[in-house]
Amino acid sequence: MQVGFVEYIGESHKGWEDAVKNAVDDAVKSYGNVTGVEVYNLTADVHESRIVDYKANLKIAYTPRSENGEFSLDESMERLYLA
């Protein structure tokens, strides 16, 4: 099986878990079948001593698909470089 990887930054006003969920949801829209997630950094923006934005850096694994539904790593990697 071929697996592609892409990095995302998820953001949320609610919390880090929601930031991760937002990034995964975006990846599913772009790449289809997400198979795994590695969260490697959590940060937050603070304003007037309060957290106002939560951010999560992720590496997302997915199985690439071509337009006809077959798996194709080459086409998915092309989309990565063109994005």
mmCIF file of the N, C-alpha and C atoms, coordinates in Angstrom:
data_MODEL
# 
_entry.id   MODEL 
# 
loop_
_atom_site.group_PDB 
_atom_site.id 
_atom_site.type_symbol 
_atom_site.label_atom_id 
_atom_site.label_alt_id 
_atom_site.label_comp_id 
_atom_site.label_asym_id 
_atom_site.label_entity_id 
_atom_site.label_seq_id 
_atom_site.pdbx_PDB_ins_code 
_atom_site.Cartn_x 
_atom_site.Cartn_y 
_atom_site.Cartn_z 
_atom_site.occupancy 
_atom_site.B_iso_or_equiv 
_atom_site.pdbx_formal_charge 
_atom_site.auth_seq_id 
_atom_site.auth_comp_id 
_atom_site.auth_asym_id 
_atom_site.auth_atom_id 
_atom_site.pdbx_PDB_model_num 
ATOM 1   N N  . MET A 1 1  ? 0.850   -1.178 0.000   1.00 0.00 ? 1  MET A N  1 
ATOM 2   C CA . MET A 1 1  ? 0.000   0.000  0.000   1.00 0.00 ? 1  MET A CA 1 
ATOM 3   C C  . MET A 1 1  ? 0.893   1.238  0.000   1.00 0.00 ? 1  MET A C  1 
ATOM 4   N N  . GLN A 1 2  ? 0.519   2.217  -0.783  1.00 0.00 ? 2  GLN A N  1 
ATOM 5   C CA . GLN A 1 2  ? 1.223   3.490  -0.800  1.00 0.00 ? 2  GLN A CA 1 
ATOM 6   C C  . GLN A 1 2  ? 0.609   4.427  0.229   1.00 0.00 ? 2  GLN A C  1 
ATOM 7   N N  . VAL A 1 3  ? 1.462   5.179  0.895   1.00 0.00 ? 3  VAL A N  1 
ATOM 8   C CA . VAL A 1 3  ? 0.992   6.140  1.889   1.00 0.00 ? 3  VAL A CA 1 
ATOM 9   C C  . VAL A 1 3  ? 1.661   7.469  1.609   1.00 0.00 ? 3  VAL A C  1 
ATOM 10  N N  . GLY A 1 4  ? 0.869   8.543  1.601   1.00 0.00 ? 4  GLY A N  1 
ATOM 11  C CA . GLY A 1 4  ? 1.402   9.888  1.453   1.00 0.00 ? 4  GLY A CA 1 
ATOM 12  C C  . GLY A 1 4  ? 1.372   10.596 2.796   1.00 0.00 ? 4  GLY A C  1 
ATOM 13  N N  . PHE A 1 5  ? 2.219   11.618 2.919   1.00 0.00 ? 5  PHE A N  1 
ATOM 14  C CA . PHE A 1 5  ? 2.261   12.405 4.147   1.00 0.00 ? 5  PHE A CA 1 
ATOM 15  C C  . PHE A 1 5  ? 2.165   13.879 3.801   1.00 0.00 ? 5  PHE A C  1 
ATOM 16  N N  . VAL A 1 6  ? 1.490   14.618 4.655   1.00 0.00 ? 6  VAL A N  1 
ATOM 17  C CA . VAL A 1 6  ? 1.366   16.057 4.478   1.00 0.00 ? 6  VAL A CA 1 
ATOM 18  C C  . VAL A 1 6  ? 1.365   16.708 5.860   1.00 0.00 ? 6  VAL A C  1 
ATOM 19  N N  . GLU A 1 7  ? 1.869   17.929 5.932   1.00 0.00 ? 7  GLU A N  1 
ATOM 20  C CA . GLU A 1 7  ? 1.878   18.640 7.209   1.00 0.00 ? 7  GLU A CA 1 
ATOM 21  C C  . GLU A 1 7  ? 0.793   19.705 7.205   1.00 0.00 ? 7  GLU A C  1 
ATOM 22  N N  . TYR A 1 8  ? 0.134   19.824 8.335   1.00 0.00 ? 8  TYR A N  1 
ATOM 23  C CA . TYR A 1 8  ? -0.944  20.797 8.503   1.00 0.00 ? 8  TYR A CA 1 
ATOM 24  C C  . TYR A 1 8  ? -0.756  21.536 9.822   1.00 0.00 ? 8  TYR A C  1 
ATOM 25  N N  . ILE A 1 9  ? -1.306  22.736 9.888   1.00 0.00 ? 9  ILE A N  1 
ATOM 26  C CA . ILE A 1 9  ? -1.429  23.470 11.150  1.00 0.00 ? 9  ILE A CA 1 
ATOM 27  C C  . ILE A 1 9  ? -2.920  23.672 11.378  1.00 0.00 ? 9  ILE A C  1 
ATOM 28  N N  . GLY A 1 10 ? -3.423  23.068 12.445  1.00 0.00 ? 10 GLY A N  1 
ATOM 29  C CA . GLY A 1 10 ? -4.825  23.237 12.812  1.00 0.00 ? 10 GLY A CA 1 
ATOM 30  C C  . GLY A 1 10 ? -4.964  24.386 13.788  1.00 0.00 ? 10 GLY A C  1 
ATOM 31  N N  . GLU A 1 11 ? -6.069  25.118 13.687  1.00 0.00 ? 11 GLU A N  1 
ATOM 32  C CA . GLU A 1 11 ? -6.310  26.247 14.578  1.00 0.00 ? 11 GLU A CA 1 
ATOM 33  C C  . GLU A 1 11 ? -7.712  26.178 15.155  1.00 0.00 ? 11 GLU A C  1 
ATOM 34  N N  . SER A 1 12 ? -7.854  26.715 16.368  1.00 0.00 ? 12 SER A N  1 
ATOM 35  C CA . SER A 1 12 ? -9.156  26.742 17.026  1.00 0.00 ? 12 SER A CA 1 
ATOM 36  C C  . SER A 1 12 ? -9.157  27.811 18.112  1.00 0.00 ? 12 SER A C  1 
ATOM 37  N N  . HIS A 1 13 ? -10.329 28.339 18.398  1.00 0.00 ? 13 HIS A N  1 
ATOM 38  C CA . HIS A 1 13 ? -10.511 29.239 19.536  1.00 0.00 ? 13 HIS A CA 1 
ATOM 39  C C  . HIS A 1 13 ? -10.899 28.447 20.786  1.00 0.00 ? 13 HIS A C  1 
ATOM 40  N N  . LYS A 1 14 ? -11.241 27.153 20.604  1.00 0.00 ? 14 LYS A N  1 
ATOM 41  C CA . LYS A 1 14 ? -11.762 26.335 21.714  1.00 0.00 ? 14 LYS A CA 1 
ATOM 42  C C  . LYS A 1 14 ? -10.682 25.566 22.462  1.00 0.00 ? 14 LYS A C  1 
ATOM 43  N N  . GLY A 1 15 ? -9.749  24.932 21.740  1.00 0.00 ? 15 GLY A N  1 
ATOM 44  C CA . GLY A 1 15 ? -8.740  24.121 22.409  1.00 0.00 ? 15 GLY A CA 1 
ATOM 45  C C  . GLY A 1 15 ? -7.895  23.353 21.413  1.00 0.00 ? 15 GLY A C  1 
ATOM 46  N N  . TRP A 1 16 ? -6.843  22.671 21.937  1.00 0.00 ? 16 TRP A N  1 
ATOM 47  C CA . TRP A 1 16 ? -5.939  21.940 21.056  1.00 0.00 ? 16 TRP A CA 1 
ATOM 48  C C  . TRP A 1 16 ? -6.612  20.741 20.407  1.00 0.00 ? 16 TRP A C  1 
ATOM 49  N N  . GLU A 1 17 ? -7.463  20.048 21.120  1.00 0.00 ? 17 GLU A N  1 
ATOM 50  C CA . GLU A 1 17 ? -8.153  18.902 20.513  1.00 0.00 ? 17 GLU A CA 1 
ATOM 51  C C  . GLU A 1 17 ? -8.977  19.353 19.309  1.00 0.00 ? 17 GLU A C  1 
ATOM 52  N N  . ASP A 1 18 ? -9.650  20.473 19.439  1.00 0.00 ? 18 ASP A N  1 
ATOM 53  C CA . ASP A 1 18 ? -10.436 21.013 18.337  1.00 0.00 ? 18 ASP A CA 1 
ATOM 54  C C  . ASP A 1 18 ? -9.527  21.464 17.184  1.00 0.00 ? 18 ASP A C  1 
ATOM 55  N N  . ALA A 1 19 ? -8.351  21.989 17.503  1.00 0.00 ? 19 ALA A N  1 
ATOM 56  C CA . ALA A 1 19 ? -7.399  22.384 16.464  1.00 0.00 ? 19 ALA A CA 1 
ATOM 57  C C  . ALA A 1 19 ? -6.945  21.166 15.658  1.00 0.00 ? 19 ALA A C  1 
ATOM 58  N N  . VAL A 1 20 ? -6.684  20.048 16.347  1.00 0.00 ? 20 VAL A N  1 
ATOM 59  C CA . VAL A 1 20 ? -6.296  18.815 15.665  1.00 0.00 ? 20 VAL A CA 1 
ATOM 60  C C  . VAL A 1 20 ? -7.441  18.329 14.786  1.00 0.00 ? 20 VAL A C  1 
ATOM 61  N N  . LYS A 1 21 ? -8.651  18.324 15.319  1.00 0.00 ? 21 LYS A N  1 
ATOM 62  C CA . LYS A 1 21 ? -9.819  17.881 14.551  1.00 0.00 ? 21 LYS A CA 1 
ATOM 63  C C  . LYS A 1 21 ? -10.004 18.730 13.304  1.00 0.00 ? 21 LYS A C  1 
ATOM 64  N N  . ASN A 1 22 ? -9.831  20.042 13.413  1.00 0.00 ? 22 ASN A N  1 
ATOM 65  C CA . ASN A 1 22 ? -9.984  20.927 12.256  1.00 0.00 ? 22 ASN A CA 1 
ATOM 66  C C  . ASN A 1 22 ? -8.961  20.610 11.170  1.00 0.00 ? 22 ASN A C  1 
ATOM 67  N N  . ALA A 1 23 ? -7.723  20.333 11.565  1.00 0.00 ? 23 ALA A N  1 
ATOM 68  C CA . ALA A 1 23 ? -6.689  19.990 10.584  1.00 0.00 ? 23 ALA A CA 1 
ATOM 69  C C  . ALA A 1 23 ? -7.013  18.668 9.891   1.00 0.00 ? 23 ALA A C  1 
ATOM 70  N N  . VAL A 1 24 ? -7.447  17.676 10.650  1.00 0.00 ? 24 VAL A N  1 
ATOM 71  C CA . VAL A 1 24 ? -7.799  16.377 10.061  1.00 0.00 ? 24 VAL A CA 1 
ATOM 72  C C  . VAL A 1 24 ? -8.985  16.541 9.109   1.00 0.00 ? 24 VAL A C  1 
ATOM 73  N N  . ASP A 1 25 ? -9.985  17.304 9.508   1.00 0.00 ? 25 ASP A N  1 
ATOM 74  C CA . ASP A 1 25 ? -11.143 17.535 8.632   1.00 0.00 ? 25 ASP A CA 1 
ATOM 75  C C  . ASP A 1 25 ? -10.716 18.180 7.319   1.00 0.00 ? 25 ASP A C  1 
ATOM 76  N N  . ASP A 1 26 ? -9.813  19.150 7.376   1.00 0.00 ? 26 ASP A N  1 
ATOM 77  C CA . ASP A 1 26 ? -9.308  19.796 6.156   1.00 0.00 ? 26 ASP A CA 1 
ATOM 78  C C  . ASP A 1 26 ? -8.539  18.803 5.287   1.00 0.00 ? 26 ASP A C  1 
ATOM 79  N N  . ALA A 1 27 ? -7.720  17.964 5.918   1.00 0.00 ? 27 ALA A N  1 
ATOM 80  C CA . ALA A 1 27 ? -6.944  16.975 5.161   1.00 0.00 ? 27 ALA A CA 1 
ATOM 81  C C  . ALA A 1 27 ? -7.856  15.970 4.470   1.00 0.00 ? 27 ALA A C  1 
ATOM 82  N N  . VAL A 1 28 ? -8.913  15.553 5.142   1.00 0.00 ? 28 VAL A N  1 
ATOM 83  C CA . VAL A 1 28 ? -9.862  14.609 4.537   1.00 0.00 ? 28 VAL A CA 1 
ATOM 84  C C  . VAL A 1 28 ? -10.486 15.218 3.288   1.00 0.00 ? 28 VAL A C  1 
ATOM 85  N N  . LYS A 1 29 ? -10.822 16.490 3.337   1.00 0.00 ? 29 LYS A N  1 
ATOM 86  C CA . LYS A 1 29 ? -11.407 17.165 2.169   1.00 0.00 ? 29 LYS A CA 1 
ATOM 87  C C  . LYS A 1 29 ? -10.439 17.187 0.990   1.00 0.00 ? 29 LYS A C  1 
ATOM 88  N N  . SER A 1 30 ? -9.154  17.366 1.270   1.00 0.00 ? 30 SER A N  1 
ATOM 89  C CA . SER A 1 30 ? -8.160  17.478 0.205   1.00 0.00 ? 30 SER A CA 1 
ATOM 90  C C  . SER A 1 30 ? -7.595  16.150 -0.260  1.00 0.00 ? 30 SER A C  1 
ATOM 91  N N  . TYR A 1 31 ? -7.405  15.194 0.662   1.00 0.00 ? 31 TYR A N  1 
ATOM 92  C CA . TYR A 1 31 ? -6.666  13.981 0.338   1.00 0.00 ? 31 TYR A CA 1 
ATOM 93  C C  . TYR A 1 31 ? -7.459  12.695 0.479   1.00 0.00 ? 31 TYR A C  1 
ATOM 94  N N  . GLY A 1 32 ? -8.647  12.752 1.051   1.00 0.00 ? 32 GLY A N  1 
ATOM 95  C CA . GLY A 1 32 ? -9.450  11.540 1.138   1.00 0.00 ? 32 GLY A CA 1 
ATOM 96  C C  . GLY A 1 32 ? -9.192  10.730 2.388   1.00 0.00 ? 32 GLY A C  1 
ATOM 97  N N  . ASN A 1 33 ? -8.681  9.536  2.216   1.00 0.00 ? 33 ASN A N  1 
ATOM 98  C CA . ASN A 1 33 ? -8.594  8.560  3.284   1.00 0.00 ? 33 ASN A CA 1 
ATOM 99  C C  . ASN A 1 33 ? -7.412  8.819  4.218   1.00 0.00 ? 33 ASN A C  1 
ATOM 100 N N  . VAL A 1 34 ? -7.629  9.562  5.295   1.00 0.00 ? 34 VAL A N  1 
ATOM 101 C CA . VAL A 1 34 ? -6.595  9.797  6.298   1.00 0.00 ? 34 VAL A CA 1 
ATOM 102 C C  . VAL A 1 34 ? -6.447  8.537  7.140   1.00 0.00 ? 34 VAL A C  1 
ATOM 103 N N  . THR A 1 35 ? -5.197  8.087  7.313   1.00 0.00 ? 35 THR A N  1 
ATOM 104 C CA . THR A 1 35 ? -4.962  6.838  8.034   1.00 0.00 ? 35 THR A CA 1 
ATOM 105 C C  . THR A 1 35 ? -4.232  7.019  9.359   1.00 0.00 ? 35 THR A C  1 
ATOM 106 N N  . GLY A 1 36 ? -3.659  8.201  9.599   1.00 0.00 ? 36 GLY A N  1 
ATOM 107 C CA . GLY A 1 36 ? -2.947  8.416  10.854  1.00 0.00 ? 36 GLY A CA 1 
ATOM 108 C C  . GLY A 1 36 ? -2.559  9.867  11.035  1.00 0.00 ? 36 GLY A C  1 
ATOM 109 N N  . VAL A 1 37 ? -2.284  10.227 12.282  1.00 0.00 ? 37 VAL A N  1 
ATOM 110 C CA . VAL A 1 37 ? -1.937  11.605 12.623  1.00 0.00 ? 37 VAL A CA 1 
ATOM 111 C C  . VAL A 1 37 ? -0.832  11.586 13.679  1.00 0.00 ? 37 VAL A C  1 
ATOM 112 N N  . GLU A 1 38 ? 0.178   12.421 13.476  1.00 0.00 ? 38 GLU A N  1 
ATOM 113 C CA . GLU A 1 38 ? 1.188   12.657 14.502  1.00 0.00 ? 38 GLU A CA 1 
ATOM 114 C C  . GLU A 1 38 ? 1.127   14.132 14.882  1.00 0.00 ? 38 GLU A C  1 
ATOM 115 N N  . VAL A 1 39 ? 0.803   14.411 16.123  1.00 0.00 ? 39 VAL A N  1 
ATOM 116 C CA . VAL A 1 39 ? 0.808   15.781 16.622  1.00 0.00 ? 39 VAL A CA 1 
ATOM 117 C C  . VAL A 1 39 ? 2.195   16.018 17.201  1.00 0.00 ? 39 VAL A C  1 
ATOM 118 N N  . TYR A 1 40 ? 2.957   16.960 16.612  1.00 0.00 ? 40 TYR A N  1 
ATOM 119 C CA . TYR A 1 40 ? 4.322   17.139 17.078  1.00 0.00 ? 40 TYR A CA 1 
ATOM 120 C C  . TYR A 1 40 ? 4.589   18.495 17.722  1.00 0.00 ? 40 TYR A C  1 
ATOM 121 N N  . ASN A 1 41 ? 3.600   19.375 17.769  1.00 0.00 ? 41 ASN A N  1 
ATOM 122 C CA . ASN A 1 41 ? 3.806   20.653 18.435  1.00 0.00 ? 41 ASN A CA 1 
ATOM 123 C C  . ASN A 1 41 ? 2.460   21.288 18.760  1.00 0.00 ? 41 ASN A C  1 
ATOM 124 N N  . LEU A 1 42 ? 2.350   21.829 19.951  1.00 0.00 ? 42 LEU A N  1 
ATOM 125 C CA . LEU A 1 42 ? 1.156   22.565 20.360  1.00 0.00 ? 42 LEU A CA 1 
ATOM 126 C C  . LEU A 1 42 ? 1.595   23.961 20.801  1.00 0.00 ? 42 LEU A C  1 
ATOM 127 N N  . THR A 1 43 ? 0.919   24.988 20.267  1.00 0.00 ? 43 THR A N  1 
ATOM 128 C CA . THR A 1 43 ? 1.221   26.363 20.643  1.00 0.00 ? 43 THR A CA 1 
ATOM 129 C C  . THR A 1 43 ? -0.089  27.114 20.839  1.00 0.00 ? 43 THR A C  1 
ATOM 130 N N  . ALA A 1 44 ? 0.024   28.329 21.369  1.00 0.00 ? 44 ALA A N  1 
ATOM 131 C CA . ALA A 1 44 ? -1.171  29.148 21.567  1.00 0.00 ? 44 ALA A CA 1 
ATOM 132 C C  . ALA A 1 44 ? -0.791  30.620 21.468  1.00 0.00 ? 44 ALA A C  1 
ATOM 133 N N  . ASP A 1 45 ? -1.744  31.422 21.025  1.00 0.00 ? 45 ASP A N  1 
ATOM 134 C CA . ASP A 1 45 ? -1.596  32.869 21.036  1.00 0.00 ? 45 ASP A CA 1 
ATOM 135 C C  . ASP A 1 45 ? -2.277  33.394 22.292  1.00 0.00 ? 45 ASP A C  1 
ATOM 136 N N  . VAL A 1 46 ? -1.608  34.311 22.958  1.00 0.00 ? 46 VAL A N  1 
ATOM 137 C CA . VAL A 1 46 ? -2.123  34.870 24.207  1.00 0.00 ? 46 VAL A CA 1 
ATOM 138 C C  . VAL A 1 46 ? -2.327  36.376 24.024  1.00 0.00 ? 46 VAL A C  1 
ATOM 139 N N  . HIS A 1 47 ? -3.467  36.843 24.477  1.00 0.00 ? 47 HIS A N  1 
ATOM 140 C CA . HIS A 1 47 ? -3.786  38.268 24.437  1.00 0.00 ? 47 HIS A CA 1 
ATOM 141 C C  . HIS A 1 47 ? -4.343  38.673 25.799  1.00 0.00 ? 47 HIS A C  1 
ATOM 142 N N  . GLU A 1 48 ? -3.741  39.679 26.390  1.00 0.00 ? 48 GLU A N  1 
ATOM 143 C CA . GLU A 1 48 ? -4.155  40.151 27.717  1.00 0.00 ? 48 GLU A CA 1 
ATOM 144 C C  . GLU A 1 48 ? -4.235  38.999 28.725  1.00 0.00 ? 48 GLU A C  1 
ATOM 145 N N  . SER A 1 49 ? -3.186  38.187 28.729  1.00 0.00 ? 49 SER A N  1 
ATOM 146 C CA . SER A 1 49 ? -3.024  37.061 29.667  1.00 0.00 ? 49 SER A CA 1 
ATOM 147 C C  . SER A 1 49 ? -4.047  35.942 29.489  1.00 0.00 ? 49 SER A C  1 
ATOM 148 N N  . ARG A 1 50 ? -4.702  35.889 28.346  1.00 0.00 ? 50 ARG A N  1 
ATOM 149 C CA . ARG A 1 50 ? -5.679  34.814 28.068  1.00 0.00 ? 50 ARG A CA 1 
ATOM 150 C C  . ARG A 1 50 ? -5.342  34.157 26.734  1.00 0.00 ? 50 ARG A C  1 
ATOM 151 N N  . ILE A 1 51 ? -5.503  32.841 26.682  1.00 0.00 ? 51 ILE A N  1 
ATOM 152 C CA . ILE A 1 51 ? -5.307  32.131 25.410  1.00 0.00 ? 51 ILE A CA 1 
ATOM 153 C C  . ILE A 1 51 ? -6.467  32.473 24.486  1.00 0.00 ? 51 ILE A C  1 
ATOM 154 N N  . VAL A 1 52 ? -6.122  32.946 23.287  1.00 0.00 ? 52 VAL A N  1 
ATOM 155 C CA . VAL A 1 52 ? -7.160  33.327 22.333  1.00 0.00 ? 52 VAL A CA 1 
ATOM 156 C C  . VAL A 1 52 ? -7.192  32.403 21.114  1.00 0.00 ? 52 VAL A C  1 
ATOM 157 N N  . ASP A 1 53 ? -6.078  31.751 20.797  1.00 0.00 ? 53 ASP A N  1 
ATOM 158 C CA . ASP A 1 53 ? -6.033  30.819 19.672  1.00 0.00 ? 53 ASP A CA 1 
ATOM 159 C C  . ASP A 1 53 ? -5.122  29.648 20.032  1.00 0.00 ? 53 ASP A C  1 
ATOM 160 N N  . TYR A 1 54 ? -5.592  28.445 19.735  1.00 0.00 ? 54 TYR A N  1 
ATOM 161 C CA . TYR A 1 54 ? -4.828  27.221 19.940  1.00 0.00 ? 54 TYR A CA 1 
ATOM 162 C C  . TYR A 1 54 ? -4.375  26.726 18.578  1.00 0.00 ? 54 TYR A C  1 
ATOM 163 N N  . LYS A 1 55 ? -3.117  26.271 18.498  1.00 0.00 ? 55 LYS A N  1 
ATOM 164 C CA . LYS A 1 55 ? -2.586  25.769 17.232  1.00 0.00 ? 55 LYS A CA 1 
ATOM 165 C C  . LYS A 1 55 ? -1.900  24.428 17.451  1.00 0.00 ? 55 LYS A C  1 
ATOM 166 N N  . ALA A 1 56 ? -2.074  23.533 16.484  1.00 0.00 ? 56 ALA A N  1 
ATOM 167 C CA . ALA A 1 56 ? -1.457  22.208 16.544  1.00 0.00 ? 56 ALA A CA 1 
ATOM 168 C C  . ALA A 1 56 ? -0.773  21.925 15.212  1.00 0.00 ? 56 ALA A C  1 
ATOM 169 N N  . ASN A 1 57 ? 0.494   21.530 15.268  1.00 0.00 ? 57 ASN A N  1 
ATOM 170 C CA . ASN A 1 57 ? 1.221   21.118 14.072  1.00 0.00 ? 57 ASN A CA 1 
ATOM 171 C C  . ASN A 1 57 ? 1.111   19.606 13.954  1.00 0.00 ? 57 ASN A C  1 
ATOM 172 N N  . LEU A 1 58 ? 0.708   19.132 12.769  1.00 0.00 ? 58 LEU A N  1 
ATOM 173 C CA . LEU A 1 58 ? 0.465   17.708 12.556  1.00 0.00 ? 58 LEU A CA 1 
ATOM 174 C C  . LEU A 1 58 ? 1.152   17.206 11.306  1.00 0.00 ? 58 LEU A C  1 
ATOM 175 N N  . LYS A 1 59 ? 1.531   15.937 11.345  1.00 0.00 ? 59 LYS A N  1 
ATOM 176 C CA . LYS A 1 59 ? 1.885   15.190 10.146  1.00 0.00 ? 59 LYS A CA 1 
ATOM 177 C C  . LYS A 1 59 ? 0.732   14.220 9.945   1.00 0.00 ? 59 LYS A C  1 
ATOM 178 N N  . ILE A 1 60 ? 0.147   14.251 8.764   1.00 0.00 ? 60 ILE A N  1 
ATOM 179 C CA . ILE A 1 60 ? -1.029  13.436 8.474   1.00 0.00 ? 60 ILE A CA 1 
ATOM 180 C C  . ILE A 1 60 ? -0.687  12.420 7.388   1.00 0.00 ? 60 ILE A C  1 
ATOM 181 N N  . ALA A 1 61 ? -0.986  11.163 7.660   1.00 0.00 ? 61 ALA A N  1 
ATOM 182 C CA . ALA A 1 61 ? -0.778  10.088 6.685   1.00 0.00 ? 61 ALA A CA 1 
ATOM 183 C C  . ALA A 1 61 ? -2.108  9.787  6.006   1.00 0.00 ? 61 ALA A C  1 
ATOM 184 N N  . TYR A 1 62 ? -2.035  9.500  4.695   1.00 0.00 ? 62 TYR A N  1 
ATOM 185 C CA . TYR A 1 62 ? -3.243  9.192  3.939   1.00 0.00 ? 62 TYR A CA 1 
ATOM 186 C C  . TYR A 1 62 ? -2.907  8.238  2.807   1.00 0.00 ? 62 TYR A C  1 
ATOM 187 N N  . THR A 1 63 ? -3.902  7.516  2.337   1.00 0.00 ? 63 THR A N  1 
ATOM 188 C CA . THR A 1 63 ? -3.723  6.673  1.166   1.00 0.00 ? 63 THR A CA 1 
ATOM 189 C C  . THR A 1 63 ? -4.240  7.452  -0.031  1.00 0.00 ? 63 THR A C  1 
ATOM 190 N N  . PRO A 1 64 ? -3.344  7.780  -0.965  1.00 0.00 ? 64 PRO A N  1 
ATOM 191 C CA . PRO A 1 64 ? -3.708  8.623  -2.107  1.00 0.00 ? 64 PRO A CA 1 
ATOM 192 C C  . PRO A 1 64 ? -4.701  7.942  -3.045  1.00 0.00 ? 64 PRO A C  1 
ATOM 193 N N  . ARG A 1 65 ? -5.540  8.768  -3.670  1.00 0.00 ? 65 ARG A N  1 
ATOM 194 C CA . ARG A 1 65 ? -6.506  8.282  -4.658  1.00 0.00 ? 65 ARG A CA 1 
ATOM 195 C C  . ARG A 1 65 ? -6.415  9.131  -5.919  1.00 0.00 ? 65 ARG A C  1 
ATOM 196 N N  . SER A 1 66 ? -6.600  8.499  -7.064  1.00 0.00 ? 66 SER A N  1 
ATOM 197 C CA . SER A 1 66 ? -6.669  9.245  -8.316  1.00 0.00 ? 66 SER A CA 1 
ATOM 198 C C  . SER A 1 66 ? -8.127  9.634  -8.562  1.00 0.00 ? 66 SER A C  1 
ATOM 199 N N  . GLU A 1 67 ? -8.368  10.320 -9.656  1.00 0.00 ? 67 GLU A N  1 
ATOM 200 C CA . GLU A 1 67 ? -9.722  10.777 -9.978  1.00 0.00 ? 67 GLU A CA 1 
ATOM 201 C C  . GLU A 1 67 ? -10.703 9.609  -10.132 1.00 0.00 ? 67 GLU A C  1 
ATOM 202 N N  . ASN A 1 68 ? -10.231 8.450  -10.590 1.00 0.00 ? 68 ASN A N  1 
ATOM 203 C CA . ASN A 1 68 ? -11.131 7.301  -10.777 1.00 0.00 ? 68 ASN A CA 1 
ATOM 204 C C  . ASN A 1 68 ? -11.239 6.439  -9.518  1.00 0.00 ? 68 ASN A C  1 
ATOM 205 N N  . GLY A 1 69 ? -10.671 6.923  -8.399  1.00 0.00 ? 69 GLY A N  1 
ATOM 206 C CA . GLY A 1 69 ? -10.805 6.197  -7.147  1.00 0.00 ? 69 GLY A CA 1 
ATOM 207 C C  . GLY A 1 69 ? -9.678  5.224  -6.856  1.00 0.00 ? 69 GLY A C  1 
ATOM 208 N N  . GLU A 1 70 ? -8.777  5.013  -7.835  1.00 0.00 ? 70 GLU A N  1 
ATOM 209 C CA . GLU A 1 70 ? -7.647  4.120  -7.603  1.00 0.00 ? 70 GLU A CA 1 
ATOM 210 C C  . GLU A 1 70 ? -6.561  4.876  -6.849  1.00 0.00 ? 70 GLU A C  1 
ATOM 211 N N  . PHE A 1 71 ? -5.727  4.146  -6.150  1.00 0.00 ? 71 PHE A N  1 
ATOM 212 C CA . PHE A 1 71 ? -4.668  4.765  -5.371  1.00 0.00 ? 71 PHE A CA 1 
ATOM 213 C C  . PHE A 1 71 ? -3.501  5.155  -6.268  1.00 0.00 ? 71 PHE A C  1 
ATOM 214 N N  . SER A 1 72 ? -3.002  6.365  -6.073  1.00 0.00 ? 72 SER A N  1 
ATOM 215 C CA . SER A 1 72 ? -1.887  6.847  -6.869  1.00 0.00 ? 72 SER A CA 1 
ATOM 216 C C  . SER A 1 72 ? -1.085  7.867  -6.075  1.00 0.00 ? 72 SER A C  1 
ATOM 217 N N  . LEU A 1 73 ? 0.101   7.492  -5.627  1.00 0.00 ? 73 LEU A N  1 
ATOM 218 C CA . LEU A 1 73 ? 0.936   8.407  -4.864  1.00 0.00 ? 73 LEU A CA 1 
ATOM 219 C C  . LEU A 1 73 ? 1.444   9.541  -5.743  1.00 0.00 ? 73 LEU A C  1 
ATOM 220 N N  . ASP A 1 74 ? 1.769   9.273  -6.997  1.00 0.00 ? 74 ASP A N  1 
ATOM 221 C CA . ASP A 1 74 ? 2.312   10.311 -7.882  1.00 0.00 ? 74 ASP A CA 1 
ATOM 222 C C  . ASP A 1 74 ? 1.367   11.487 -8.033  1.00 0.00 ? 74 ASP A C  1 
ATOM 223 N N  . GLU A 1 75 ? 0.094   11.231 -8.261  1.00 0.00 ? 75 GLU A N  1 
ATOM 224 C CA . GLU A 1 75 ? -0.870  12.314 -8.431  1.00 0.00 ? 75 GLU A CA 1 
ATOM 225 C C  . GLU A 1 75 ? -1.037  13.116 -7.151  1.00 0.00 ? 75 GLU A C  1 
ATOM 226 N N  . SER A 1 76 ? -1.029  12.453 -6.005  1.00 0.00 ? 76 SER A N  1 
ATOM 227 C CA . SER A 1 76 ? -1.171  13.161 -4.736  1.00 0.00 ? 76 SER A CA 1 
ATOM 228 C C  . SER A 1 76 ? 0.052   14.014 -4.452  1.00 0.00 ? 76 SER A C  1 
ATOM 229 N N  . MET A 1 77 ? 1.232   13.526 -4.769  1.00 0.00 ? 77 MET A N  1 
ATOM 230 C CA . MET A 1 77 ? 2.444   14.305 -4.552  1.00 0.00 ? 77 MET A CA 1 
ATOM 231 C C  . MET A 1 77 ? 2.444   15.522 -5.471  1.00 0.00 ? 77 MET A C  1 
ATOM 232 N N  . GLU A 1 78 ? 1.930   15.391 -6.687  1.00 0.00 ? 78 GLU A N  1 
ATOM 233 C CA . GLU A 1 78 ? 1.802   16.540 -7.582  1.00 0.00 ? 78 GLU A CA 1 
ATOM 234 C C  . GLU A 1 78 ? 0.952   17.614 -6.943  1.00 0.00 ? 78 GLU A C  1 
ATOM 235 N N  . ARG A 1 79 ? -0.160  17.216 -6.338  1.00 0.00 ? 79 ARG A N  1 
ATOM 236 C CA . ARG A 1 79 ? -1.042  18.184 -5.686  1.00 0.00 ? 79 ARG A CA 1 
ATOM 237 C C  . ARG A 1 79 ? -0.312  18.876 -4.534  1.00 0.00 ? 79 ARG A C  1 
ATOM 238 N N  . LEU A 1 80 ? 0.538   18.140 -3.824  1.00 0.00 ? 80 LEU A N  1 
ATOM 239 C CA . LEU A 1 80 ? 1.297   18.730 -2.727  1.00 0.00 ? 80 LEU A CA 1 
ATOM 240 C C  . LEU A 1 80 ? 2.194   19.856 -3.226  1.00 0.00 ? 80 LEU A C  1 
ATOM 241 N N  . TYR A 1 81 ? 2.892   19.602 -4.328  1.00 0.00 ? 81 TYR A N  1 
ATOM 242 C CA . TYR A 1 81 ? 3.836   20.587 -4.839  1.00 0.00 ? 81 TYR A CA 1 
ATOM 243 C C  . TYR A 1 81 ? 3.131   21.764 -5.512  1.00 0.00 ? 81 TYR A C  1 
ATOM 244 N N  . LEU A 1 82 ? 1.955   21.553 -6.032  1.00 0.00 ? 82 LEU A N  1 
ATOM 245 C CA . LEU A 1 82 ? 1.219   22.633 -6.691  1.00 0.00 ? 82 LEU A CA 1 
ATOM 246 C C  . LEU A 1 82 ? 0.435   23.487 -5.718  1.00 0.00 ? 82 LEU A C  1 
ATOM 247 N N  . ALA A 1 83 ? 0.159   22.964 -4.522  1.00 0.00 ? 83 ALA A N  1 
ATOM 248 C CA . ALA A 1 83 ? -0.665  23.699 -3.544  1.00 0.00 ? 83 ALA A CA 1 
ATOM 249 C C  . ALA A 1 83 ? 0.083   24.882 -2.963  1.00 0.00 ? 83 ALA A C  1 
# 
